[in-house]
Structure formats: structure tokens, C-alpha cells
Amino acid sequence: MDLAAANSGQLPQPVGGRPRDNERKLKIEMFIREYVESRCEIKGSLTKAYKAAQQKFGIIWTTARDIHNDPDPAWQNAVRAEIARRRYERNL
């Protein structure tokens, strides 16, 4: 029996694997945003932020770039929520 045919034409979702480390990913994203915000440079500031994240978190700078440019709507909502939380705490 074909696996896709047994599941109404859809392949089953993979189970297992390494769990996502969203907390660390969020720390990296917020570090990048704060780094860019704190510097008034426009040209090259993102690349410098990625390289600073590389130094601080021990990751490859392309990983920092991928975290910052992640198009997943759930991820974008998490980032917006964290920004809102930090603004709220700053205004207390």
C-alpha cells in the first residue's frame, strides 16, 4: 500500500528529531535588532549585527541571518510579542 494513498494523498508529518530551541533563537533575534537599533549606521549594519551574534552566541553568521529573515508567521508573531513585552516593561 502506498503511504500517501493511505493518508488521503498526504504524506505523514515526520516525528522526532531535535526539538526547536525557540528561546535561544529569540535571544539571537532580539540581540540583532538591538545591535542594529543602537548603531545609527545604515550601510552594513545588518552584516555587522550577524557577525556580532556569531561572536556572542557561537553560531555561524549565516545562521543569524536565517533567524532574522525567518518568514514563518508563527515566528514573526513571537518576535512581535517579545518586542511588545519589552516596550511594556520599559514603560513601567
C-alpha positions, 0 to 999 in steps of 0.5 A: 500500500502506498503511504500517501494513498493511505493518508488521503494523498498526504504524506505523514508529518515526520516525528522526532528529531531535535526539538526547536530551541525557540528561546535561544533563537529569540535571544539571537533575534532580539540581540540583532535588532538591538545591535542594529537599533543602537548603531545609527549606521545604515550601510552594513549594519545588518552584516555587522549585527550577524557577525556580532551574534556569531561572536556572542552566541557561537553560531555561524553568521549565516545562521543569524541571518536565517533567524532574522529573515525567518518568514514563518508567521508563527515566528514573526508573531513571537518576535512581535510579542517579545518586542511588545513585552519589552516596550511594556516593561520599559514603560513601567 
